[in-house]
Amino acid sequence: MKRFVVAAIPLLVASMAHAAETQAPAAASAQQAQTPATASSASAPVAQAPAAPAPEAQASTPAPEDQPVTLDSLLNPPSKATTGLTDLRMQMLTEAGKTVGFRGGMAARARVLRDALNARAENLDTIFQFSPLINRNGTIPPVIVEARELSSFSPDQIRTANRVYKIEKEERFVSVPPTWRDYLFVGLPMKGGVDLPTFDTRPQNGNEEAVWRDAVKNGWSAGEQQADAILAANFNRLTRDYTGMVRYSTLVQEGMISTTRVAESRQTVTGDGRQLMLGDTLRRVTSKATFETNPNKWSPTVNRGEQPAPKVAPVPQSGTAPAAKPPATQIEGRPLGDDEK
């Protein structure tokens, strides 16, 4: 057995040496094949994934649909970097500038209008005299408006009217007769100055000052126009009320509207344990002015340049006596004489 083992050892060593010699060239060739690839891979640049574009590069300004493209629009595209203003900051400056300009323009224009009206105060006092219109019972007359040549249409009818009278404002008690100043100065600012906004809302640089100036100019112009519109509306209301009160007096003389009735009660002493009143007088309106719809009760007057209102006689019914002859026409409240009939 020993002899067999000793004899087998040289054979085993020889076979292992032959296997090593066979594997060495194969490993060398494999190493030589891998070495150029590794070198080429090391010398070649490493390919990287394309970087994602920045969010600002992805977002593009959409072209207006209705506005045609021009060379100037492409050479000078709009950019926030040119002004350095954000939309919120620009909106805040614009609104603040318009508000300040509107108040300033309205106040400045109102001062000019007040000075012009005060310069014509004597003429206005002569034209608009409310004191003679006040009734003895202390009430100011109602305002009667008049419309002429009216018509209304519907699919199956049409309605026309030569004149229409309407009570626009009812009578009321007043302690002091109104004046034209009570009408024309309403709504016009009496304060000349304008409060500026806080410093955070004011312009801080040249770009903001340009936006501020444009907003103030626009607001100033709008304020002046508003002051003119207020004065025009006030003047129309003054003319309507004064003319309507004068018209009421004319209609009362013609019997076309009733007068205002006022009840008065007097008590010598009134009060309680904590208050004492002597000569207590109470006035209250018991019957307001109303139109007289019966034309037979009218007594129209003839004014120069106007035709008298037509006198409508009632239609006699069967079995009744004919209507009485209407009275003679009056001129300015004076009945006609025998030589004028």
C-alpha contacts under 8 A as a table, 3 or more apart, distances in Angstrom:
res1	aa1	res2	aa2	distance
1	M	4	F	5.11
1	M	5	V	6.41
2	K	5	V	5.21
2	K	6	V	6.13
3	R	6	V	5.20
3	R	7	A	6.10
4	F	7	A	5.13
4	F	8	A	6.14
5	V	8	A	5.08
5	V	9	I	6.39
6	V	9	I	5.52
6	V	10	P	7.64
7	A	10	P	6.36
7	A	11	L	7.35
8	A	11	L	5.26
8	A	12	L	6.29
9	I	12	L	5.15
9	I	13	V	6.26
10	P	13	V	5.15
10	P	14	A	6.15
11	L	14	A	5.17
11	L	15	S	6.28
12	L	15	S	5.23
12	L	16	M	6.32
13	V	16	M	5.26
13	V	17	A	6.27
14	A	17	A	5.18
14	A	18	H	6.25
15	S	18	H	5.12
15	S	19	A	6.28
16	M	19	A	5.11
16	M	20	A	6.26
17	A	20	A	5.13
17	A	21	E	6.28
18	H	21	E	5.19
18	H	22	T	6.26
19	A	22	T	5.08
19	A	23	Q	6.30
20	A	23	Q	5.30
20	A	24	A	6.16
21	E	24	A	5.46
21	E	25	P	7.29
22	T	25	P	6.44
22	T	26	A	7.22
23	Q	26	A	5.27
23	Q	27	A	6.20
24	A	27	A	5.24
24	A	28	A	6.21
25	P	28	A	5.01
25	P	29	S	6.11
26	A	29	S	5.21
26	A	30	A	6.16
27	A	30	A	5.06
27	A	31	Q	6.10
28	A	31	Q	5.04
28	A	32	Q	6.12
29	S	32	Q	5.01
29	S	33	A	6.13
30	A	33	A	5.07
30	A	34	Q	6.30
31	Q	34	Q	5.14
31	Q	35	T	6.09
32	Q	35	T	5.25
32	Q	36	P	7.20
33	A	36	P	6.46
33	A	37	A	7.31
34	Q	37	A	5.42
34	Q	38	T	6.22
35	T	38	T	5.17
35	T	39	A	6.14
36	P	39	A	5.00
36	P	40	S	5.96
37	A	40	S	5.10
37	A	41	S	5.96
38	T	41	S	5.03
38	T	42	A	6.03
39	A	42	A	5.02
39	A	43	S	6.14
40	S	43	S	5.12
40	S	44	A	6.01
41	S	44	A	5.24
41	S	45	P	7.93
42	A	45	P	7.62
53	P	57	A	6.26
53	P	58	Q	6.60
54	A	57	A	5.23
54	A	58	Q	6.45
55	P	58	Q	5.13
55	P	59	A	6.40
56	E	59	A	5.38
56	E	60	S	7.84
57	A	60	S	7.13
64	P	67	Q	5.46
64	P	68	P	7.74
65	E	68	P	7.65
69	V	73	S	6.67
69	V	74	L	7.70
70	T	73	S	5.26
70	T	74	L	6.61
71	L	74	L	5.22
71	L	75	L	6.11
72	D	75	L	4.99
72	D	76	N	5.81
72	D	77	P	7.99
73	S	76	N	5.30
73	S	77	P	5.47
73	S	78	P	7.98
74	L	77	P	5.51
78	P	82	T	7.97
79	S	82	T	5.81
79	S	83	T	7.87
80	K	83	T	5.80
80	K	84	G	5.77
80	K	85	L	6.45
80	K	86	T	7.08
81	A	84	G	5.04
81	A	85	L	7.78
83	T	207	N	5.89
84	G	207	N	7.49
85	L	89	R	6.24
85	L	90	M	6.19
85	L	207	N	7.73
85	L	208	E	7.50
86	T	89	R	5.23
86	T	90	M	6.13
87	D	90	M	5.15
87	D	91	Q	6.07
88	L	91	Q	5.16
88	L	92	M	6.17
89	R	92	M	5.12
89	R	93	L	6.23
90	M	93	L	5.19
90	M	94	T	6.05
90	M	208	E	7.62
90	M	211	V	7.25
91	Q	94	T	5.07
91	Q	95	E	6.12
92	M	95	E	5.36
92	M	96	A	6.11
92	M	201	T	7.03
93	L	96	A	5.19
93	L	97	G	5.89
93	L	201	T	6.33
93	L	202	R	6.96
93	L	203	P	7.20
93	L	208	E	7.52
93	L	211	V	7.01
93	L	212	W	5.95
93	L	215	A	7.83
94	T	97	G	5.16
94	T	98	K	6.08
94	T	211	V	6.66
94	T	212	W	6.20
94	T	215	A	5.24
95	E	98	K	5.22
95	E	99	T	6.15
95	E	215	A	7.39
96	A	99	T	5.18
96	A	100	V	6.21
96	A	197	P	7.22
96	A	201	T	7.02
96	A	215	A	8.00
97	G	100	V	5.24
97	G	101	G	5.95
97	G	212	W	5.49
97	G	213	R	7.34
97	G	215	A	4.86
97	G	216	V	4.62
97	G	219	G	7.13
98	K	101	G	5.04
98	K	102	F	5.85
98	K	215	A	4.89
98	K	216	V	5.01
98	K	217	K	7.60
98	K	218	N	6.42
98	K	219	G	4.18
98	K	220	W	7.38
99	T	102	F	5.14
99	T	103	R	6.29
99	T	216	V	7.65
99	T	219	G	6.33
100	V	103	R	5.35
100	V	104	G	6.11
100	V	194	V	7.10
100	V	195	D	7.68
100	V	196	L	6.79
100	V	197	P	7.93
100	V	216	V	6.61
100	V	219	G	7.15
100	V	220	W	7.95
101	G	104	G	5.04
101	G	105	G	5.88
101	G	215	A	7.39
101	G	216	V	4.35
101	G	217	K	6.40
101	G	218	N	7.17
101	G	219	G	4.31
101	G	220	W	4.24
101	G	221	S	7.87
101	G	223	G	7.20
102	F	105	G	5.25
102	F	106	M	6.02
102	F	216	V	7.48
102	F	218	N	7.87
102	F	219	G	4.17
102	F	220	W	4.66
102	F	221	S	7.19
102	F	222	A	5.97
102	F	223	G	4.23
102	F	224	E	7.64
103	R	106	M	5.21
103	R	107	A	6.05
103	R	194	V	6.59
103	R	219	G	7.81
103	R	220	W	7.30
103	R	223	G	6.20
104	G	107	A	5.18
104	G	108	A	6.05
104	G	192	G	7.99
104	G	193	G	7.31
104	G	194	V	5.96
104	G	220	W	6.29
104	G	223	G	7.15
105	G	108	A	5.19
105	G	109	R	6.00
105	G	219	G	7.28
105	G	220	W	4.21
105	G	221	S	6.43
105	G	222	A	7.37
105	G	223	G	4.60
105	G	224	E	5.06
106	M	109	R	5.21
106	M	110	A	5.93
106	M	188	L	7.91
106	M	189	P	7.46
106	M	220	W	7.19
106	M	222	A	7.91
106	M	223	G	4.15
106	M	224	E	4.87
106	M	225	Q	7.72
106	M	226	Q	6.69
106	M	227	A	5.45
107	A	110	A	5.07
107	A	111	R	6.27
107	A	188	L	7.59
107	A	189	P	5.75
107	A	190	M	7.36
107	A	191	K	6.90
107	A	192	G	5.60
107	A	193	G	7.50
107	A	223	G	7.84
108	A	111	R	5.28
108	A	112	V	6.56
108	A	192	G	6.79
108	A	224	E	7.67
109	R	112	V	5.12
109	R	113	L	6.24
109	R	223	G	7.85
109	R	224	E	5.44
109	R	227	A	6.33
109	R	228	D	7.78
110	A	113	L	5.04
110	A	114	R	6.07
110	A	188	L	5.78
110	A	189	P	6.51
110	A	190	M	7.68
110	A	224	E	7.93
110	A	227	A	6.00
111	R	114	R	5.15
111	R	115	D	6.20
111	R	190	M	7.60
111	R	192	G	7.42
112	V	115	D	5.24
112	V	116	A	6.26
113	L	116	A	5.07
113	L	117	L	6.19
114	R	117	L	5.10
114	R	118	N	6.07
114	R	185	F	7.55
115	D	118	N	5.15
115	D	119	A	6.17
116	A	119	A	5.15
116	A	120	R	6.65
117	L	120	R	5.15
117	L	121	A	6.12
118	N	121	A	4.80
119	A	122	E	7.86
120	R	123	N	5.52
120	R	124	L	6.26
121	A	124	L	5.07
121	A	125	D	5.96
122	E	125	D	5.17
122	E	126	T	6.34
123	N	126	T	5.15
123	N	127	I	6.26
124	L	127	I	5.12
124	L	128	F	5.93
124	L	180	W	7.08
125	D	128	F	5.55
125	D	129	Q	6.24
125	D	179	T	7.74
125	D	180	W	7.37
126	T	129	Q	6.26
128	F	179	T	7.22
128	F	180	W	6.54
128	F	242	Y	7.00
129	Q	132	P	6.75
129	Q	133	L	7.82
129	Q	179	T	7.28
130	F	133	L	5.32
130	F	134	I	6.83
130	F	177	P	6.01
130	F	178	P	6.33
130	F	179	T	6.74
130	F	242	Y	7.48
131	S	134	I	5.60
131	S	177	P	5.62
131	S	178	P	7.89
133	L	140	I	6.86
133	L	141	P	6.96
133	L	245	M	7.16
133	L	246	V	7.38
134	I	138	G	6.43
134	I	139	T	6.00
134	I	140	I	4.88
134	I	141	P	6.69
134	I	177	P	7.24
135	N	138	G	5.47
135	N	139	T	5.43
135	N	140	I	6.25
135	N	141	P	7.13
136	R	139	T	7.40
137	N	262	V	6.68
138	G	173	F	5.74
138	G	174	V	6.45
138	G	175	S	7.46
139	T	171	E	6.27
139	T	172	R	5.19
139	T	173	F	4.26
139	T	174	V	6.06
140	I	171	E	5.53
140	I	172	R	5.62
140	I	173	F	6.20
140	I	174	V	6.58
140	I	177	P	7.91
141	P	170	E	7.34
141	P	171	E	4.90
141	P	172	R	7.31
141	P	245	M	5.64
141	P	248	Y	7.05
142	P	167	I	6.76
142	P	168	E	7.45
142	P	169	K	5.41
142	P	170	E	4.47
142	P	171	E	4.29
142	P	172	R	7.74
142	P	244	G	7.33
142	P	245	M	5.97
142	P	248	Y	6.86
142	P	289	A	7.65
143	V	167	I	5.87
143	V	168	E	5.44
143	V	169	K	4.96
143	V	170	E	6.57
143	V	171	E	7.68
143	V	240	R	7.75
143	V	241	D	5.57
143	V	242	Y	7.62
143	V	243	T	7.77
143	V	244	G	4.29
143	V	245	M	4.94
143	V	247	R	7.85
143	V	248	Y	6.87
144	I	165	Y	6.53
144	I	166	K	5.56
144	I	167	I	4.67
144	I	168	E	5.75
144	I	169	K	7.36
144	I	241	D	7.94
144	I	243	T	7.99
144	I	244	G	4.34
144	I	245	M	6.47
144	I	247	R	6.32
144	I	248	Y	5.96
145	V	165	Y	5.75
145	V	166	K	5.40
145	V	167	I	6.49
145	V	168	E	6.30
145	V	240	R	7.32
145	V	244	G	5.55
145	V	247	R	7.98
146	E	163	R	6.89
146	E	164	V	5.65
146	E	165	Y	4.69
146	E	166	K	6.60
147	A	150	L	7.08
147	A	163	R	5.63
147	A	164	V	5.12
147	A	165	Y	6.61
148	R	161	A	7.22
148	R	162	N	5.36
148	R	163	R	4.36
148	R	164	V	6.30
149	E	160	T	7.04
149	E	161	A	5.70
149	E	162	N	4.61
149	E	163	R	6.18
150	L	160	T	5.52
150	L	161	A	5.18
150	L	162	N	6.50
150	L	163	R	7.23
150	L	164	V	7.78
151	S	158	I	7.13
151	S	159	R	5.40
151	S	160	T	4.07
151	S	161	A	6.28
152	S	158	I	5.79
152	S	159	R	5.16
152	S	160	T	6.40
153	F	157	Q	6.23
153	F	158	I	4.53
153	F	159	R	6.42
154	S	157	Q	5.30
154	S	158	I	6.14
161	A	164	V	6.90
167	I	170	E	6.66
170	E	288	K	7.79
170	E	289	A	7.93
171	E	260	T	7.75
171	E	288	K	7.36
171	E	289	A	7.84
174	V	177	P	6.59
178	P	182	D	6.29
179	T	182	D	5.48
179	T	183	Y	7.22
180	W	183	Y	5.29
180	W	184	L	6.11
180	W	238	L	6.98
181	R	184	L	5.24
181	R	185	F	5.61
182	D	185	F	6.20
182	D	186	V	6.65
183	Y	186	V	5.77
183	Y	234	N	5.80
183	Y	235	F	7.21
183	Y	237	R	7.42
183	Y	238	L	5.91
184	L	231	L	6.15
184	L	234	N	5.09
184	L	235	F	6.03
184	L	238	L	7.41
185	F	188	L	5.65
185	F	231	L	7.58
185	F	234	N	7.76
186	V	234	N	7.16
187	G	230	I	6.69
188	L	227	A	6.66
188	L	230	I	7.21
188	L	231	L	7.77
189	P	192	G	7.56
197	P	201	T	6.14
197	P	202	R	6.83
198	T	201	T	5.48
198	T	202	R	6.69
199	F	202	R	5.12
200	D	203	P	7.93
202	R	212	W	7.93
203	P	206	G	7.84
203	P	208	E	4.91
203	P	209	E	5.19
203	P	212	W	6.63
204	Q	208	E	6.23
204	Q	209	E	7.15
205	N	208	E	5.40
205	N	209	E	6.14
206	G	209	E	4.99
206	G	210	A	6.37
207	N	210	A	5.31
207	N	211	V	6.67
208	E	211	V	5.18
208	E	212	W	6.08
209	E	212	W	4.88
209	E	213	R	6.02
210	A	213	R	5.25
210	A	214	D	6.40
211	V	214	D	5.39
211	V	215	A	6.31
212	W	215	A	5.19
212	W	216	V	6.13
213	R	216	V	5.15
213	R	217	K	6.18
214	D	217	K	5.24
214	D	218	N	6.32
215	A	218	N	5.24
215	A	219	G	6.15
216	V	219	G	5.07
216	V	220	W	5.94
217	K	220	W	5.08
217	K	221	S	6.33
218	N	221	S	5.37
218	N	222	A	6.35
219	G	222	A	5.07
219	G	223	G	6.11
220	W	223	G	5.09
220	W	224	E	6.37
221	S	224	E	5.28
221	S	225	Q	6.38
222	A	225	Q	5.16
222	A	226	Q	6.18
223	G	226	Q	5.03
223	G	227	A	6.32
224	E	227	A	5.21
224	E	228	D	6.41
225	Q	228	D	5.17
225	Q	229	A	6.20
226	Q	229	A	5.03
226	Q	230	I	6.18
227	A	230	I	5.13
227	A	231	L	6.33
228	D	231	L	5.23
228	D	232	A	6.19
229	A	232	A	5.10
229	A	233	A	6.20
230	I	233	A	5.20
230	I	234	N	6.13
231	L	234	N	5.00
231	L	235	F	6.07
232	A	235	F	5.17
232	A	236	N	6.26
233	A	236	N	5.16
233	A	237	R	6.25
234	N	237	R	5.09
234	N	238	L	6.13
235	F	238	L	4.98
235	F	239	T	6.13
236	N	239	T	5.18
236	N	240	R	6.04
237	R	240	R	5.03
237	R	241	D	6.10
238	L	241	D	5.34
238	L	242	Y	6.10
239	T	242	Y	5.36
239	T	243	T	5.87
240	R	243	T	5.35
240	R	244	G	5.81
241	D	244	G	4.99
241	D	245	M	6.14
242	Y	245	M	5.25
242	Y	246	V	6.35
243	T	246	V	5.14
243	T	247	R	6.05
244	G	247	R	4.93
244	G	248	Y	6.21
245	M	248	Y	5.03
245	M	249	S	6.62
246	V	249	S	5.25
246	V	250	T	6.53
247	R	250	T	5.04
247	R	251	L	6.18
248	Y	251	L	5.09
248	Y	252	V	6.14
248	Y	257	I	7.70
249	S	252	V	5.13
249	S	253	Q	6.43
250	T	253	Q	5.23
250	T	254	E	6.37
251	L	254	E	4.96
251	L	255	G	6.09
251	L	256	M	5.19
251	L	257	I	5.81
252	V	255	G	5.03
252	V	256	M	6.06
252	V	257	I	5.32
252	V	258	S	6.31
252	V	259	T	6.73
253	Q	256	M	7.80
253	Q	299	S	7.54
253	Q	300	P	7.80
253	Q	333	G	7.28
254	E	257	I	7.90
254	E	298	W	5.66
254	E	299	S	4.67
254	E	300	P	4.60
254	E	301	T	6.34
255	G	258	S	6.96
255	G	292	E	7.17
255	G	297	K	6.47
255	G	298	W	4.68
255	G	299	S	5.80
255	G	300	P	7.46
256	M	291	F	5.84
256	M	292	E	4.99
256	M	293	T	7.48
256	M	295	P	7.79
256	M	297	K	7.70
256	M	298	W	5.68
256	M	299	S	7.96
257	I	289	A	6.48
257	I	290	T	5.50
257	I	291	F	4.16
257	I	292	E	5.18
258	S	288	K	7.97
258	S	289	A	5.07
258	S	290	T	5.44
258	S	291	F	6.32
258	S	292	E	6.86
259	T	288	K	7.21
259	T	289	A	5.24
259	T	290	T	7.73
260	T	285	V	7.30
260	T	286	T	7.95
260	T	287	S	5.82
260	T	288	K	4.86
260	T	289	A	5.02
261	R	285	V	5.99
261	R	286	T	5.66
261	R	287	S	4.95
261	R	288	K	6.49
262	V	283	R	6.50
262	V	284	R	5.54
262	V	285	V	4.42
262	V	286	T	5.47
262	V	287	S	7.03
263	A	283	R	5.62
263	A	284	R	5.53
263	A	285	V	6.33
263	A	286	T	6.22
264	E	281	T	6.96
264	E	282	L	5.57
264	E	283	R	4.46
264	E	284	R	6.70
265	S	281	T	5.70
265	S	282	L	5.20
265	S	283	R	6.57
266	R	279	G	6.72
266	R	280	D	5.64
266	R	281	T	4.42
266	R	282	L	6.40
267	Q	270	T	6.74
267	Q	278	L	7.62
267	Q	279	G	5.78
267	Q	280	D	5.11
267	Q	281	T	6.45
268	T	278	L	5.51
268	T	279	G	4.56
268	T	280	D	6.22
269	V	276	L	7.23
269	V	277	M	5.72
269	V	278	L	4.68
269	V	279	G	6.18
269	V	280	D	6.78
270	T	276	L	6.03
270	T	277	M	5.07
270	T	278	L	6.50
270	T	280	D	6.80
271	G	274	R	7.63
271	G	275	Q	5.21
271	G	276	L	4.48
271	G	277	M	5.65
272	D	275	Q	5.29
272	D	276	L	6.27
273	G	276	L	7.53
277	M	280	D	6.19
285	V	288	K	6.78
292	E	295	P	7.38
292	E	297	K	7.66
292	E	298	W	7.95
294	N	297	K	5.89
294	N	298	W	7.48
295	P	298	W	5.27
295	P	311	K	6.86
295	P	312	V	6.21
296	N	311	K	7.26
296	N	312	V	6.77
296	N	313	A	6.85
296	N	314	P	7.93
296	N	326	P	7.95
299	S	329	T	7.43
299	S	330	Q	7.29
300	P	308	P	6.47
300	P	309	A	6.21
300	P	329	T	7.19
300	P	330	Q	6.86
301	T	308	P	6.46
301	T	329	T	7.16
301	T	330	Q	5.35
301	T	331	I	5.24
301	T	332	E	5.42
301	T	333	G	6.14
302	V	306	E	6.77
302	V	307	Q	6.60
302	V	308	P	5.15
302	V	330	Q	6.82
302	V	331	I	5.10
302	V	332	E	6.24
303	N	306	E	5.44
303	N	307	Q	7.38
303	N	308	P	7.55
303	N	331	I	7.31
303	N	332	E	6.84
313	A	323	A	7.28
313	A	326	P	7.76
314	P	323	A	6.68
315	V	323	A	7.67
316	P	320	T	6.66
316	P	321	A	7.10
316	P	322	P	5.56
316	P	323	A	6.36
317	Q	320	T	5.68
328	A	335	P	6.96
328	A	336	L	6.64
328	A	341	K	7.71
329	T	335	P	6.75
329	T	336	L	6.76
330	Q	333	G	5.54
330	Q	334	R	5.33
330	Q	335	P	4.59
330	Q	336	L	5.97
331	I	334	R	5.31
331	I	335	P	6.58
331	I	336	L	7.20
336	L	340	E	5.82
336	L	341	K	6.30
337	G	340	E	5.23
337	G	341	K	6.43
338	D	341	K	5.53
